[in-house]
Amino acid sequence: MDKLPRIAVPVVVGIIILFILLSKSTVTIDSGQAGVLYKTFGGGVVTDEPPMGEGFHLVAPWNRVTVYEVRQQEVLEQMNVLSSNGLDIKLEASAWFEPIRSDLGKLHQEKGQDYIQRVLLPTIRSAARSVVGRYTPEQLYSSKRDAIQQEIFDETEKIVSGQYIQLNEILVRDVTLPPTIKEAIERKLRQEQESLEYEFRLVTAEKEAQKVRIEAQGKADANQILSASLNDKILQDKGIDATLELSKSPNSKVVIVGGGESGLPLILGNN
């Protein structure tokens, strides 16, 4: 019985040490994450093997695993930039990105876990200042928003593609101009819209007037042709036809052929 305590103490100590070693030797990686292994006695960061995937892993207690988010992420950046004429513009843009999984070890070794602040955000700011500096405030406010967004993406993507980062999209969420510039642009846009509406009304009125002139000219031409085609003989024939039709009515009458000054029939004796 006296020996039991002396045996129990080493056992308890051994269990504690084993528990500590096991806790240091296991890593659980959640979904959407990957791990980079650092071998303390084996050359440091492992870059020639794929990163550790999701699930439970056993590692040597003297090694370390750094876990990275490998799903698409979003970072929002607000910055002050200058337009082509030197006006201060507030630009709000966000980037959709993700680290390249196969290069995660190199990203960890060369850039570190704060690669967003070290690489991505400075690149976005530089590209935005370069692109916005090519445009006027009016273009930034209205017609060129999509073009600016695409140009910022293109310039950012050229740089970060070599930094083990995959850039998926750049979104320009807001462009804030100085209040006086914004009011002047809106006033100019309203005036341009009113001018376009006035021009449209003028064009419509001119087309309507042209239509009336064409119709009037057509009627005049028709009357001229008709007048030129009529002569006394045709008028007499038309008059005779009309008189004969009228004579067929039930009212009693007397028709005198050639009784008129023009030789047209006369109808007498209406009852």
Phi, psi and chi 1 to 4 in degrees:
 res  aa     phi    psi   chi1   chi2   chi3   chi4
   1 MET       -  -33.2  -62.6  -65.7  -64.4      -
   2 ASP   -68.8  -26.2  -65.3  -24.0      -      -
   3 LYS   -77.6  -20.5  -65.2 -178.7  178.6  180.0
   4 LEU   -59.5  -46.8 -175.7   58.5      -      -
   5 PRO   -61.7  -37.7  -24.5   35.3      -      -
   6 ARG   -66.3  -30.2  -71.6 -164.4  -65.1  -91.6
   7 ILE   -79.7  -36.9  -63.3  175.1      -      -
   8 ALA   -66.4  -36.9      -      -      -      -
   9 VAL   -61.9  -49.6  170.8      -      -      -
  10 PRO   -62.6  -34.2  -23.0   33.7      -      -
  11 VAL   -64.4  -45.7  171.3      -      -      -
  12 VAL   -63.0  -43.1  171.9      -      -      -
  13 VAL   -62.8  -41.7  172.4      -      -      -
  14 GLY   -63.2  -39.5      -      -      -      -
  15 ILE   -63.8  -42.0  -67.5  173.6      -      -
  16 ILE   -63.1  -45.4  -67.0  173.5      -      -
  17 ILE   -62.8  -41.9  -66.4  173.6      -      -
  18 LEU   -62.2  -40.4 -179.2   60.9      -      -
  19 PHE   -64.0  -41.4  178.4   78.2      -      -
  20 ILE   -64.8  -43.6  -67.3  173.7      -      -
  21 LEU   -62.5  -42.1  -70.5  175.3      -      -
  22 LEU   -64.4  -41.1  -72.8  175.4      -      -
  23 SER   -65.0  -31.7   65.0      -      -      -
  24 LYS   -82.5  -12.0  -65.7  -70.7 -174.4  177.9
  25 SER  -106.8    3.5  -57.4      -      -      -
  26 THR  -120.0  142.0   60.8      -      -      -
  27 VAL  -137.0  132.5  175.2      -      -      -
  28 THR  -113.6  121.9  -59.1      -      -      -
  29 ILE  -107.0  124.4  -61.6  177.4      -      -
  30 ASP   -77.2  170.6  -67.4  -25.7      -      -
  31 SER   -64.4  143.6   59.8      -      -      -
  32 GLY    78.3   10.4      -      -      -      -
  33 GLN  -125.3  165.9  -63.2  179.3  -22.9      -
  34 ALA  -148.3  153.8      -      -      -      -
  35 GLY  -115.7  141.6      -      -      -      -
  36 VAL  -106.6  125.2  176.1      -      -      -
  37 LEU   -90.7  133.6  179.4   62.5      -      -
  38 TYR  -115.1  116.8  177.5   87.2      -      -
  39 LYS   -95.5  112.0  -66.3 -178.2  177.9 -179.5
  40 THR   -61.5  -40.2  -55.9      -      -      -
  41 PHE  -110.8   21.0  -55.7  109.6      -      -
  42 GLY  -136.1   28.8      -      -      -      -
  43 GLY   101.1    7.1      -      -      -      -
  44 GLY    83.3 -138.9      -      -      -      -
  45 VAL   -65.9  132.6  177.7      -      -      -
  46 VAL   -83.2  112.8  176.3      -      -      -
  47 THR  -113.8  -12.0   59.4      -      -      -
  48 ASP   -99.3   10.4   56.0   -7.3      -      -
  49 GLU  -131.2  153.8  -63.1  179.1    6.3      -
  50 PRO   -61.2  151.0  -20.6   32.1      -      -
  51 PRO   -66.6  162.6   24.1  -32.7      -      -
  52 MET   -71.8  132.4  -59.2  170.1   67.0      -
  53 GLY   -87.2 -170.6      -      -      -      -
  54 GLU   -66.6  150.0  -57.7  171.4    3.9      -
  55 GLY   116.9 -165.7      -      -      -      -
  56 PHE   -95.6  134.3 -179.8   80.7      -      -
  57 HIS  -134.7  146.2  -60.4  -90.0      -      -
  58 LEU  -105.0  130.3  -72.7  173.4      -      -
  59 VAL  -133.9  158.9  -64.4      -      -      -
  60 ALA   -64.3  141.3      -      -      -      -
  61 PRO   -63.2  -20.7   20.1  -31.2      -      -
  62 TRP   -89.7   -2.2   50.2   83.6      -      -
  63 ASN   -97.8  165.6  -66.9  -23.9      -      -
  64 ARG  -129.1  151.1  -61.7 -165.7  -53.2  -88.8
  65 VAL  -124.2  125.1  175.8      -      -      -
  66 THR  -105.0  124.6  -56.4      -      -      -
  67 VAL   -95.9  134.4  178.4      -      -      -
  68 TYR  -121.3  147.8  -80.4   82.0      -      -
  69 GLU   -78.7  123.5 -178.1   82.4   20.8      -
  70 VAL  -113.8    3.1  -67.9      -      -      -
  71 ARG   -78.9  168.5  -72.5  176.4  -67.1 -158.3
  72 GLN   -63.4  134.8  177.6  173.7  -80.1      -
  73 GLN  -124.2  165.8  -55.8  165.9   62.1      -
  74 GLU  -128.9  136.8 -178.9  179.9   23.9      -
  75 VAL  -127.6  134.9   61.3      -      -      -
  76 LEU  -106.7  134.5 -179.0   65.6      -      -
  77 GLU  -132.5  130.5  180.0   69.4   -2.8      -
  78 GLN  -112.2  132.7  -64.3  176.7  -28.0      -
  79 MET  -147.9  158.4   64.9 -159.1   90.3      -
  80 ASN  -101.9  128.3  -70.2  -21.1      -      -
  81 VAL  -131.5  164.4  -65.9      -      -      -
  82 LEU  -109.3  137.4  -63.7  179.0      -      -
  83 SER   -78.7 -179.4   64.7      -      -      -
  84 SER   -64.1  -26.6   61.1      -      -      -
  85 ASN  -101.3   17.1   53.7    1.1      -      -
  86 GLY    85.0    9.7      -      -      -      -
  87 LEU   -82.2  143.9  -72.0  175.5      -      -
  88 ASP   -79.2  123.6 -172.8   48.9      -      -
  89 ILE  -120.3  135.5  -50.8  -65.1      -      -
  90 LYS   -96.2  122.8  -69.3 -177.3  179.1  179.9
  91 LEU  -120.0  132.8 -176.4   70.8      -      -
  92 GLU  -118.4  120.2 -178.6  177.9  -53.6      -
  93 ALA  -136.6  151.3      -      -      -      -
  94 SER  -127.4  152.4   64.1      -      -      -
  95 ALA  -121.9  135.5      -      -      -      -
  96 TRP  -100.5  126.0  -67.0   -8.3      -      -
  97 PHE  -152.6  171.5   70.0   97.0      -      -
  98 GLU  -160.3  146.1   57.8 -167.7   85.2      -
  99 PRO   -69.7  147.1   25.8  -33.3      -      -
 100 ILE   -74.8  116.7  -61.1  175.6      -      -
 101 ARG   -57.8  -44.5 -177.9 -173.4  -68.7  -95.5
 102 SER   -66.3  -21.7   59.8      -      -      -
 103 ASP  -106.4   20.0  -66.5  -32.6      -      -
 104 LEU   -62.6  -37.2 -159.3   57.5      -      -
 105 GLY   -63.0  -42.6      -      -      -      -
 106 LYS   -66.6  -39.2  -64.9  178.6 -178.7  178.5
 107 LEU   -60.3  -44.7  176.1   67.6      -      -
 108 HIS   -65.7  -40.9  178.7   68.1      -      -
 109 GLN   -70.6  -40.5 -174.9  179.4   57.5      -
 110 GLU   -95.8  -31.6  -61.6  179.4   20.4      -
 111 LYS  -112.6  -36.0  -47.4  -58.3  175.3 -174.6
 112 GLY    90.5  176.1      -      -      -      -
 113 GLN   -66.9  -25.3  -72.9 -178.3  -78.7      -
 114 ASP   -93.9   37.9   54.7  -11.4      -      -
 115 TYR   -63.6  -24.6   66.9   93.2      -      -
 116 ILE   -63.6  -46.8  -63.3  174.5      -      -
 117 GLN   -74.5  -30.8  -72.1   71.7   30.5      -
 118 ARG   -80.5  -34.4  -73.3 -174.8  176.3 -175.8
 119 VAL  -118.8  -57.1  178.2      -      -      -
 120 LEU   -67.7  -54.0 -174.3   59.2      -      -
 121 LEU   -63.1  -45.0  -69.4  179.4      -      -
 122 PRO   -59.9  -35.1  -24.8   35.2      -      -
 123 THR   -67.7  -41.8  -55.9      -      -      -
 124 ILE   -62.4  -44.0  -66.6  173.6      -      -
 125 ARG   -63.2  -42.7  -72.5 -167.8  -70.7  -93.8
 126 SER   -64.7  -44.4  175.5      -      -      -
 127 ALA   -64.8  -41.0      -      -      -      -
 128 ALA   -64.2  -43.3      -      -      -      -
 129 ARG   -64.8  -38.9  -68.1 -170.8  176.0  100.8
 130 SER   -65.4  -43.8  174.1      -      -      -
 131 VAL   -73.4  -47.5  170.8      -      -      -
 132 VAL   -63.1  -31.2  172.0      -      -      -
 133 GLY   -64.3   -8.8      -      -      -      -
 134 ARG   -92.6   -7.4  -54.9  168.9 -167.7  161.5
 135 TYR  -122.1  155.3  -66.3   93.2      -      -
 136 THR   -83.4  161.3   64.5      -      -      -
 137 PRO   -57.0  -36.2  -26.5   35.1      -      -
 138 GLU   -64.0  -40.6 -176.6  175.9   -9.9      -
 139 GLN   -67.8  -37.9  -69.0  172.0  -37.4      -
 140 LEU   -65.3  -35.0  -65.3  171.0      -      -
 141 TYR   -78.8  -26.6 -174.4   73.8      -      -
 142 SER  -128.0  -86.4   56.3      -      -      -
 143 SER   -80.7  -20.4   60.1      -      -      -
 144 LYS  -105.0   13.3  -65.0  -64.2 -177.1  178.6
 145 ARG   -59.8  -46.8  178.6   75.6   64.2   89.7
 146 ASP   -65.5  -40.5  -68.8  -19.2      -      -
 147 ALA   -64.8  -41.5      -      -      -      -
 148 ILE   -63.0  -43.6  -67.4  166.7      -      -
 149 GLN   -59.1  -44.4 -178.8  172.3  -77.0      -
 150 GLN   -67.4  -39.6 -176.0   61.0   44.5      -
 151 GLU   -66.8  -39.7  -71.1 -178.1   27.6      -
 152 ILE   -62.5  -41.7  -65.6  175.2      -      -
 153 PHE   -60.6  -47.4  172.6   84.1      -      -
 154 ASP   -60.9  -44.7  -68.5  -20.4      -      -
 155 GLU   -70.4  -37.7  -67.8 -157.3   10.3      -
 156 THR   -67.9  -42.1  -55.1      -      -      -
 157 GLU   -63.7  -35.0 -160.0  -90.3  -21.0      -
 158 LYS   -59.3  -36.6  -72.9  178.6 -175.8  177.7
 159 ILE   -83.8  -50.1  -61.5  174.6      -      -
 160 VAL   -73.9  -18.7  -59.1      -      -      -
 161 SER   -63.4  -25.2   62.2      -      -      -
 162 GLY   -93.5    6.1      -      -      -      -
 163 GLN  -113.2   21.6  -53.9  -64.5  -38.2      -
 164 TYR    66.0   29.0  -42.0  117.6      -      -
 165 ILE  -124.0  133.7  -58.3  170.4      -      -
 166 GLN  -100.8  115.0  176.2 -179.8  -49.7      -
 167 LEU   -92.2  123.9 -175.8   65.8      -      -
 168 ASN   -98.3  -35.7  -63.1  -27.5      -      -
 169 GLU  -165.1  148.1 -169.6   66.2   79.4      -
 170 ILE  -119.2  128.6  -69.3  -72.5      -      -
 171 LEU  -119.8  120.2  -58.1  175.0      -      -
 172 VAL   -85.8  107.4  174.5      -      -      -
 173 ARG   -88.6  -29.9  -61.3 -166.6  176.1  -83.8
 174 ASP  -158.6  142.0 -171.8   36.1      -      -
 175 VAL  -125.4  117.8  176.0      -      -      -
 176 THR  -110.7  118.4  -56.3      -      -      -
 177 LEU   -97.5  160.0  -54.3  178.3      -      -
 178 PRO   -55.9  141.1  -24.7   34.2      -      -
 179 PRO   -53.6  -42.3  -25.6   34.2      -      -
 180 THR   -64.9  -38.5   53.9      -      -      -
 181 ILE   -68.6  -41.5  -59.0  -60.5      -      -
 182 LYS   -62.0  -44.3 -179.6  179.4  178.6 -178.9
 183 GLU   -63.8  -41.3  -68.3  172.8    1.5      -
 184 ALA   -64.0  -41.2      -      -      -      -
 185 ILE   -65.5  -44.6  -68.6  174.2      -      -
 186 GLU   -63.3  -39.1  -69.5  177.4  -14.6      -
 187 ARG   -64.3  -42.3 -176.3  166.5   56.0 -108.7
 188 LYS   -63.9  -41.2 -179.6 -179.0  177.0 -179.1
 189 LEU   -63.8  -39.7  -67.9  175.5      -      -
 190 ARG   -63.5  -42.9  -74.7 -163.8  -60.2  -90.8
 191 GLN   -64.2  -39.8  -68.9  173.0  -10.4      -
 192 GLU   -64.4  -38.8  -70.2  177.6   -8.4      -
 193 GLN   -65.7  -43.2 -175.7   63.0   33.1      -
 194 GLU   -63.4  -39.3  -68.8  171.9   -3.5      -
 195 SER   -64.1  -40.9  176.1      -      -      -
 196 LEU   -64.4  -40.7  -70.3  174.4      -      -
 197 GLU   -63.8  -41.9  -68.0  177.4   -2.1      -
 198 TYR   -63.8  -42.9  179.5   70.1      -      -
 199 GLU   -62.6  -37.5  -69.3  178.9    4.3      -
 200 PHE   -64.4  -41.4  175.4   76.0      -      -
 201 ARG   -64.7  -39.2  -71.1 -163.5  -64.0  -91.8
 202 LEU   -63.4  -44.3  -71.7  178.9      -      -
 203 VAL   -63.3  -42.3  171.0      -      -      -
 204 THR   -62.7  -44.1  -57.7      -      -      -
 205 ALA   -64.1  -40.3      -      -      -      -
 206 GLU   -64.7  -40.1  176.9   61.4   26.1      -
 207 LYS   -65.5  -39.5  -71.4 -177.8  177.7  179.7
 208 GLU   -65.7  -41.9 -174.4   63.8   27.7      -
 209 ALA   -64.0  -39.7      -      -      -      -
 210 GLN   -62.4  -39.5 -178.3   68.0   18.0      -
 211 LYS   -62.6  -44.1  177.7 -177.9  176.6 -178.2
 212 VAL   -63.4  -42.1  172.5      -      -      -
 213 ARG   -63.0  -40.6  -72.8 -165.1  -64.4  -91.3
 214 ILE   -65.2  -42.5  -67.8  173.0      -      -
 215 GLU   -64.3  -43.1  -68.6  176.8  -10.8      -
 216 ALA   -64.4  -41.9      -      -      -      -
 217 GLN   -64.1  -37.7 -175.5   64.1   43.4      -
 218 GLY   -63.2  -44.1      -      -      -      -
 219 LYS   -63.9  -41.3  -68.2  179.6  179.7  179.1
 220 ALA   -63.2  -43.2      -      -      -      -
 221 ASP   -63.7  -39.0  -67.7  -16.6      -      -
 222 ALA   -65.2  -43.2      -      -      -      -
 223 ASN   -64.5  -38.3  -70.1  -26.9      -      -
 224 GLN   -64.8  -42.6 -176.2  177.0    2.4      -
 225 ILE   -64.0  -42.3  -66.4  171.5      -      -
 226 LEU   -64.4  -43.2 -179.9   60.7      -      -
 227 SER   -63.5  -38.3  -61.7      -      -      -
 228 ALA   -69.5  -25.9      -      -      -      -
 229 SER   -87.0  -14.4   64.5      -      -      -
 230 LEU   -87.0  141.0  -66.1  177.9      -      -
 231 ASN  -139.8  178.6   51.2   42.5      -      -
 232 ASP   -61.8  -39.5  -67.8  -18.0      -      -
 233 LYS   -63.3  -44.9  178.6   62.4  177.2  173.8
 234 ILE   -64.0  -40.5  -67.4  176.0      -      -
 235 LEU   -64.6  -39.2  -70.5  174.4      -      -
 236 GLN   -63.3  -44.4  -73.0  179.4   -3.9      -
 237 ASP   -60.7  -42.8  -69.3  -18.3      -      -
 238 LYS   -63.8  -40.8  -66.3  -70.0 -175.7 -178.2
 239 GLY   -64.7  -41.6      -      -      -      -
 240 ILE   -62.8  -44.1  -67.7  171.2      -      -
 241 ASP   -59.9  -43.4  -68.1  -21.5      -      -
 242 ALA   -67.2  -38.7      -      -      -      -
 243 THR   -65.9  -42.2  -56.5      -      -      -
 244 LEU   -64.1  -38.4  -67.9  175.4      -      -
 245 GLU   -64.8  -41.8  -72.4  -64.6  -33.9      -
 246 LEU   -67.0  -32.8 -177.0   60.8      -      -
 247 SER   -68.5  -17.3   67.8      -      -      -
 248 LYS   -78.5   -6.4  -64.0  176.3 -177.7  178.4
 249 SER   -69.7  156.9   65.7      -      -      -
 250 PRO   -67.9  -16.8   23.1  -32.7      -      -
 251 ASN   -68.0  138.3  -61.3  -35.0      -      -
 252 SER   -74.8  144.7   59.3      -      -      -
 253 LYS  -162.3  168.3   56.3 -166.2   67.9   70.7
 254 VAL  -122.4  125.6  177.3      -      -      -
 255 VAL  -104.0  120.9  178.4      -      -      -
 256 ILE  -108.3  111.4  -56.6  175.1      -      -
 257 VAL   -76.7  130.5  178.3      -      -      -
 258 GLY    78.3   18.4      -      -      -      -
 259 GLY   -83.4  -18.2      -      -      -      -
 260 GLY   -84.8  169.1      -      -      -      -
 261 GLU   -65.0  -31.2  -65.4  179.4   -2.1      -
 262 SER   -91.4    6.6   61.3      -      -      -
 263 GLY    83.2    5.6      -      -      -      -
 264 LEU   -80.6  153.1  -65.9  176.0      -      -
 265 PRO   -63.8  152.1  -18.1   29.6      -      -
 266 LEU  -112.1  145.1  -66.0  179.9      -      -
 267 ILE  -116.2  122.3  -60.4  175.5      -      -
 268 LEU  -123.2  159.2  -55.1  175.6      -      -
 269 GLY    81.5   43.5      -      -      -      -
 270 ASN   -68.2  135.1  -67.1  -34.6      -      -
 271 ASN  -112.1      -  -68.1  -30.8      -      -
